[in-house]
Amino acid sequence: MAVPTSVRYGSSEGGLAALAALLTSGAPGLAVTGIDDGLGAAVLARRLLT
């Protein structure tokens, strides 16, 4: 599970750089939420556990 954040070291472009990197990684089984979407990640984790 990956949650890109809008704040990081260097040029983050509001989280778009992290989001683009996660979406283009193509890793099987990777779930990506929106930028700064901790609640969405928690909901996804809950669904995976039940």
PDB file of N, CA, C and O in Angstrom:
ATOM      1  N   MET A   1       0.850  -1.152   0.000  1.00  0.00           N
ATOM      2  CA  MET A   1       0.000   0.000   0.000  1.00  0.00           C
ATOM      3  C   MET A   1       0.903   1.224   0.000  1.00  0.00           C
ATOM      4  O   MET A   1       1.889   1.292   0.733  1.00  0.00           O
ATOM      5  N   ALA A   2       0.545   2.181  -0.832  1.00  0.00           N
ATOM      6  CA  ALA A   2       1.364   3.379  -0.954  1.00  0.00           C
ATOM      7  C   ALA A   2       0.495   4.623  -0.861  1.00  0.00           C
ATOM      8  O   ALA A   2      -0.545   4.722  -1.513  1.00  0.00           O
ATOM      9  N   VAL A   3       0.935   5.564  -0.045  1.00  0.00           N
ATOM     10  CA  VAL A   3       0.239   6.843   0.112  1.00  0.00           C
ATOM     11  C   VAL A   3       1.233   7.957  -0.206  1.00  0.00           C
ATOM     12  O   VAL A   3       2.071   8.287   0.632  1.00  0.00           O
ATOM     13  N   PRO A   4       1.154   8.542  -1.402  1.00  0.00           N
ATOM     14  CA  PRO A   4       2.066   9.644  -1.709  1.00  0.00           C
ATOM     15  C   PRO A   4       1.711  10.872  -0.873  1.00  0.00           C
ATOM     16  O   PRO A   4       0.537  11.142  -0.618  1.00  0.00           O
ATOM     17  N   THR A   5       2.728  11.605  -0.453  1.00  0.00           N
ATOM     18  CA  THR A   5       2.498  12.796   0.362  1.00  0.00           C
ATOM     19  C   THR A   5       2.904  14.043  -0.407  1.00  0.00           C
ATOM     20  O   THR A   5       3.744  13.988  -1.305  1.00  0.00           O
ATOM     21  N   SER A   6       2.306  15.152  -0.051  1.00  0.00           N
ATOM     22  CA  SER A   6       2.590  16.405  -0.746  1.00  0.00           C
ATOM     23  C   SER A   6       3.828  17.097  -0.208  1.00  0.00           C
ATOM     24  O   SER A   6       4.301  18.061  -0.809  1.00  0.00           O
ATOM     25  N   VAL A   7       4.364  16.629   0.911  1.00  0.00           N
ATOM     26  CA  VAL A   7       5.536  17.258   1.523  1.00  0.00           C
ATOM     27  C   VAL A   7       6.661  16.234   1.585  1.00  0.00           C
ATOM     28  O   VAL A   7       6.490  15.147   2.137  1.00  0.00           O
ATOM     29  N   ARG A   8       7.794  16.579   1.027  1.00  0.00           N
ATOM     30  CA  ARG A   8       8.978  15.731   1.095  1.00  0.00           C
ATOM     31  C   ARG A   8      10.188  16.568   0.764  1.00  0.00           C
ATOM     32  O   ARG A   8      10.067  17.743   0.418  1.00  0.00           O
ATOM     33  N   TYR A   9      11.334  15.977   0.867  1.00  0.00           N
ATOM     34  CA  TYR A   9      12.569  16.682   0.554  1.00  0.00           C
ATOM     35  C   TYR A   9      12.681  16.873  -0.955  1.00  0.00           C
ATOM     36  O   TYR A   9      12.367  15.961  -1.720  1.00  0.00           O
ATOM     37  N   GLY A  10      13.118  18.027  -1.380  1.00  0.00           N
ATOM     38  CA  GLY A  10      13.326  18.290  -2.800  1.00  0.00           C
ATOM     39  C   GLY A  10      12.063  18.775  -3.491  1.00  0.00           C
ATOM     40  O   GLY A  10      11.181  19.359  -2.862  1.00  0.00           O
ATOM     41  N   SER A  11      11.988  18.530  -4.774  1.00  0.00           N
ATOM     42  CA  SER A  11      10.850  18.991  -5.584  1.00  0.00           C
ATOM     43  C   SER A  11       9.725  17.976  -5.539  1.00  0.00           C
ATOM     44  O   SER A  11       9.787  16.936  -6.194  1.00  0.00           O
ATOM     45  N   SER A  12       8.699  18.284  -4.764  1.00  0.00           N
ATOM     46  CA  SER A  12       7.600  17.329  -4.627  1.00  0.00           C
ATOM     47  C   SER A  12       6.443  17.637  -5.555  1.00  0.00           C
ATOM     48  O   SER A  12       5.617  16.764  -5.820  1.00  0.00           O
ATOM     49  N   GLU A  13       6.366  18.869  -6.056  1.00  0.00           N
ATOM     50  CA  GLU A  13       5.289  19.285  -6.957  1.00  0.00           C
ATOM     51  C   GLU A  13       3.923  18.975  -6.371  1.00  0.00           C
ATOM     52  O   GLU A  13       3.016  18.561  -7.092  1.00  0.00           O
ATOM     53  N   GLY A  14       3.772  19.173  -5.065  1.00  0.00           N
ATOM     54  CA  GLY A  14       2.497  18.939  -4.408  1.00  0.00           C
ATOM     55  C   GLY A  14       2.105  17.478  -4.331  1.00  0.00           C
ATOM     56  O   GLY A  14       0.923  17.164  -4.186  1.00  0.00           O
ATOM     57  N   GLY A  15       3.059  16.592  -4.424  1.00  0.00           N
ATOM     58  CA  GLY A  15       2.777  15.162  -4.347  1.00  0.00           C
ATOM     59  C   GLY A  15       2.627  14.489  -5.698  1.00  0.00           C
ATOM     60  O   GLY A  15       2.537  13.264  -5.769  1.00  0.00           O
ATOM     61  N   LEU A  16       2.598  15.265  -6.770  1.00  0.00           N
ATOM     62  CA  LEU A  16       2.415  14.674  -8.095  1.00  0.00           C
ATOM     63  C   LEU A  16       3.596  13.809  -8.515  1.00  0.00           C
ATOM     64  O   LEU A  16       3.406  12.798  -9.191  1.00  0.00           O
ATOM     65  N   ALA A  17       4.800  14.183  -8.131  1.00  0.00           N
ATOM     66  CA  ALA A  17       5.969  13.382  -8.486  1.00  0.00           C
ATOM     67  C   ALA A  17       5.907  12.016  -7.821  1.00  0.00           C
ATOM     68  O   ALA A  17       6.200  11.001  -8.454  1.00  0.00           O
ATOM     69  N   ALA A  18       5.526  11.983  -6.548  1.00  0.00           N
ATOM     70  CA  ALA A  18       5.415  10.706  -5.838  1.00  0.00           C
ATOM     71  C   ALA A  18       4.276   9.870  -6.400  1.00  0.00           C
ATOM     72  O   ALA A  18       4.428   8.659  -6.560  1.00  0.00           O
ATOM     73  N   LEU A  19       3.148  10.482  -6.699  1.00  0.00           N
ATOM     74  CA  LEU A  19       2.010   9.766  -7.256  1.00  0.00           C
ATOM     75  C   LEU A  19       2.351   9.175  -8.614  1.00  0.00           C
ATOM     76  O   LEU A  19       2.027   8.018  -8.884  1.00  0.00           O
ATOM     77  N   ALA A  20       2.992   9.943  -9.459  1.00  0.00           N
ATOM     78  CA  ALA A  20       3.386   9.450 -10.783  1.00  0.00           C
ATOM     79  C   ALA A  20       4.363   8.285 -10.677  1.00  0.00           C
ATOM     80  O   ALA A  20       4.256   7.313 -11.425  1.00  0.00           O
ATOM     81  N   ALA A  21       5.310   8.378  -9.754  1.00  0.00           N
ATOM     82  CA  ALA A  21       6.278   7.296  -9.577  1.00  0.00           C
ATOM     83  C   ALA A  21       5.593   6.013  -9.116  1.00  0.00           C
ATOM     84  O   ALA A  21       5.933   4.925  -9.579  1.00  0.00           O
ATOM     85  N   LEU A  22       4.636   6.139  -8.210  1.00  0.00           N
ATOM     86  CA  LEU A  22       3.940   4.959  -7.720  1.00  0.00           C
ATOM     87  C   LEU A  22       3.056   4.342  -8.795  1.00  0.00           C
ATOM     88  O   LEU A  22       2.998   3.119  -8.921  1.00  0.00           O
ATOM     89  N   LEU A  23       2.376   5.167  -9.563  1.00  0.00           N
ATOM     90  CA  LEU A  23       1.475   4.650 -10.591  1.00  0.00           C
ATOM     91  C   LEU A  23       2.222   4.018 -11.752  1.00  0.00           C
ATOM     92  O   LEU A  23       1.720   3.078 -12.369  1.00  0.00           O
ATOM     93  N   THR A  24       3.409   4.514 -12.059  1.00  0.00           N
ATOM     94  CA  THR A  24       4.163   3.965 -13.180  1.00  0.00           C
ATOM     95  C   THR A  24       5.054   2.798 -12.784  1.00  0.00           C
ATOM     96  O   THR A  24       5.675   2.180 -13.649  1.00  0.00           O
ATOM     97  N   SER A  25       5.127   2.484 -11.496  1.00  0.00           N
ATOM     98  CA  SER A  25       6.003   1.391 -11.065  1.00  0.00           C
ATOM     99  C   SER A  25       5.535   0.047 -11.589  1.00  0.00           C
ATOM    100  O   SER A  25       6.356  -0.823 -11.881  1.00  0.00           O
ATOM    101  N   GLY A  26       4.234  -0.135 -11.711  1.00  0.00           N
ATOM    102  CA  GLY A  26       3.703  -1.379 -12.260  1.00  0.00           C
ATOM    103  C   GLY A  26       3.920  -2.590 -11.380  1.00  0.00           C
ATOM    104  O   GLY A  26       3.854  -3.717 -11.871  1.00  0.00           O
ATOM    105  N   ALA A  27       4.174  -2.400 -10.107  1.00  0.00           N
ATOM    106  CA  ALA A  27       4.402  -3.528  -9.202  1.00  0.00           C
ATOM    107  C   ALA A  27       3.091  -4.278  -8.975  1.00  0.00           C
ATOM    108  O   ALA A  27       2.074  -3.658  -8.666  1.00  0.00           O
ATOM    109  N   PRO A  28       3.100  -5.595  -9.122  1.00  0.00           N
ATOM    110  CA  PRO A  28       1.872  -6.363  -8.903  1.00  0.00           C
ATOM    111  C   PRO A  28       1.445  -6.315  -7.439  1.00  0.00           C
ATOM    112  O   PRO A  28       2.274  -6.454  -6.539  1.00  0.00           O
ATOM    113  N   GLY A  29       0.170  -6.122  -7.210  1.00  0.00           N
ATOM    114  CA  GLY A  29      -0.350  -6.090  -5.855  1.00  0.00           C
ATOM    115  C   GLY A  29      -0.191  -4.758  -5.148  1.00  0.00           C
ATOM    116  O   GLY A  29      -0.500  -4.653  -3.961  1.00  0.00           O
ATOM    117  N   LEU A  30       0.285  -3.737  -5.849  1.00  0.00           N
ATOM    118  CA  LEU A  30       0.476  -2.424  -5.236  1.00  0.00           C
ATOM    119  C   LEU A  30      -0.825  -1.644  -5.289  1.00  0.00           C
ATOM    120  O   LEU A  30      -1.414  -1.480  -6.358  1.00  0.00           O
ATOM    121  N   ALA A  31      -1.271  -1.165  -4.141  1.00  0.00           N
ATOM    122  CA  ALA A  31      -2.456  -0.311  -4.064  1.00  0.00           C
ATOM    123  C   ALA A  31      -1.995   1.106  -3.792  1.00  0.00           C
ATOM    124  O   ALA A  31      -1.249   1.350  -2.843  1.00  0.00           O
ATOM    125  N   VAL A  32      -2.432   2.034  -4.614  1.00  0.00           N
ATOM    126  CA  VAL A  32      -2.023   3.429  -4.483  1.00  0.00           C
ATOM    127  C   VAL A  32      -3.246   4.275  -4.180  1.00  0.00           C
ATOM    128  O   VAL A  32      -4.259   4.178  -4.874  1.00  0.00           O
ATOM    129  N   THR A  33      -3.159   5.107  -3.147  1.00  0.00           N
ATOM    130  CA  THR A  33      -4.247   6.030  -2.833  1.00  0.00           C
ATOM    131  C   THR A  33      -3.902   7.406  -3.376  1.00  0.00           C
ATOM    132  O   THR A  33      -2.825   7.604  -3.939  1.00  0.00           O
ATOM    133  N   GLY A  34      -4.796   8.339  -3.212  1.00  0.00           N
ATOM    134  CA  GLY A  34      -4.563   9.707  -3.666  1.00  0.00           C
ATOM    135  C   GLY A  34      -3.537  10.402  -2.781  1.00  0.00           C
ATOM    136  O   GLY A  34      -3.117   9.870  -1.754  1.00  0.00           O
ATOM    137  N   ILE A  35      -3.149  11.583  -3.193  1.00  0.00           N
ATOM    138  CA  ILE A  35      -2.153  12.361  -2.466  1.00  0.00           C
ATOM    139  C   ILE A  35      -2.700  12.732  -1.092  1.00  0.00           C
ATOM    140  O   ILE A  35      -3.804  13.269  -0.989  1.00  0.00           O
ATOM    141  N   ASP A  36      -1.939  12.452  -0.043  1.00  0.00           N
ATOM    142  CA  ASP A  36      -2.293  12.737   1.357  1.00  0.00           C
ATOM    143  C   ASP A  36      -3.618  12.087   1.778  1.00  0.00           C
ATOM    144  O   ASP A  36      -4.347  12.647   2.597  1.00  0.00           O
ATOM    145  N   ASP A  37      -3.929  10.916   1.225  1.00  0.00           N
ATOM    146  CA  ASP A  37      -5.204  10.245   1.521  1.00  0.00           C
ATOM    147  C   ASP A  37      -5.000   9.125   2.538  1.00  0.00           C
ATOM    148  O   ASP A  37      -5.139   7.943   2.224  1.00  0.00           O
ATOM    149  N   GLY A  38      -4.667   9.526   3.757  1.00  0.00           N
ATOM    150  CA  GLY A  38      -4.480   8.549   4.824  1.00  0.00           C
ATOM    151  C   GLY A  38      -5.758   7.804   5.161  1.00  0.00           C
ATOM    152  O   GLY A  38      -5.718   6.613   5.468  1.00  0.00           O
ATOM    153  N   LEU A  39      -6.893   8.492   5.107  1.00  0.00           N
ATOM    154  CA  LEU A  39      -8.169   7.842   5.393  1.00  0.00           C
ATOM    155  C   LEU A  39      -8.481   6.784   4.338  1.00  0.00           C
ATOM    156  O   LEU A  39      -8.941   5.692   4.673  1.00  0.00           O
ATOM    157  N   GLY A  40      -8.238   7.094   3.093  1.00  0.00           N
ATOM    158  CA  GLY A  40      -8.455   6.109   2.027  1.00  0.00           C
ATOM    159  C   GLY A  40      -7.567   4.896   2.198  1.00  0.00           C
ATOM    160  O   GLY A  40      -7.999   3.773   1.938  1.00  0.00           O
ATOM    161  N   ALA A  41      -6.333   5.100   2.630  1.00  0.00           N
ATOM    162  CA  ALA A  41      -5.425   3.983   2.879  1.00  0.00           C
ATOM    163  C   ALA A  41      -5.923   3.124   4.040  1.00  0.00           C
ATOM    164  O   ALA A  41      -5.820   1.897   4.000  1.00  0.00           O
ATOM    165  N   ALA A  42      -6.458   3.769   5.067  1.00  0.00           N
ATOM    166  CA  ALA A  42      -6.990   3.022   6.210  1.00  0.00           C
ATOM    167  C   ALA A  42      -8.209   2.200   5.800  1.00  0.00           C
ATOM    168  O   ALA A  42      -8.354   1.055   6.229  1.00  0.00           O
ATOM    169  N   VAL A  43      -9.076   2.766   4.984  1.00  0.00           N
ATOM    170  CA  VAL A  43     -10.249   2.027   4.501  1.00  0.00           C
ATOM    171  C   VAL A  43      -9.813   0.841   3.648  1.00  0.00           C
ATOM    172  O   VAL A  43     -10.365  -0.252   3.769  1.00  0.00           O
ATOM    173  N   LEU A  44      -8.833   1.055   2.795  1.00  0.00           N
ATOM    174  CA  LEU A  44      -8.329  -0.032   1.960  1.00  0.00           C
ATOM    175  C   LEU A  44      -7.703  -1.133   2.812  1.00  0.00           C
ATOM    176  O   LEU A  44      -7.929  -2.317   2.561  1.00  0.00           O
ATOM    177  N   ALA A  45      -6.919  -0.749   3.814  1.00  0.00           N
ATOM    178  CA  ALA A  45      -6.315  -1.744   4.703  1.00  0.00           C
ATOM    179  C   ALA A  45      -7.384  -2.551   5.432  1.00  0.00           C
ATOM    180  O   ALA A  45      -7.257  -3.765   5.589  1.00  0.00           O
ATOM    181  N   ARG A  46      -8.417  -1.881   5.866  1.00  0.00           N
ATOM    182  CA  ARG A  46      -9.519  -2.573   6.562  1.00  0.00           C
ATOM    183  C   ARG A  46     -10.201  -3.567   5.622  1.00  0.00           C
ATOM    184  O   ARG A  46     -10.527  -4.682   6.030  1.00  0.00           O
ATOM    185  N   ARG A  47     -10.414  -3.175   4.388  1.00  0.00           N
ATOM    186  CA  ARG A  47     -11.050  -4.083   3.421  1.00  0.00           C
ATOM    187  C   ARG A  47     -10.167  -5.292   3.125  1.00  0.00           C
ATOM    188  O   ARG A  47     -10.664  -6.401   2.924  1.00  0.00           O
ATOM    189  N   LEU A  48      -8.861  -5.070   3.100  1.00  0.00           N
ATOM    190  CA  LEU A  48      -7.946  -6.200   2.843  1.00  0.00           C
ATOM    191  C   LEU A  48      -7.935  -7.176   4.017  1.00  0.00           C
ATOM    192  O   LEU A  48      -7.718  -8.372   3.822  1.00  0.00           O
ATOM    193  N   LEU A  49      -8.164  -6.686   5.217  1.00  0.00           N
ATOM    194  CA  LEU A  49      -8.113  -7.540   6.403  1.00  0.00           C
ATOM    195  C   LEU A  49      -9.412  -8.288   6.662  1.00  0.00           C
ATOM    196  O   LEU A  49      -9.412  -9.276   7.395  1.00  0.00           O
ATOM    197  N   THR A  50     -10.507  -7.844   6.083  1.00  0.00           N
ATOM    198  CA  THR A  50     -11.784  -8.519   6.336  1.00  0.00           C
ATOM    199  C   THR A  50     -12.216  -9.374   5.187  1.00  0.00           C
ATOM    200  O   THR A  50     -13.270 -10.006   5.250  1.00  0.00           O
TER     201      THR A  50
END
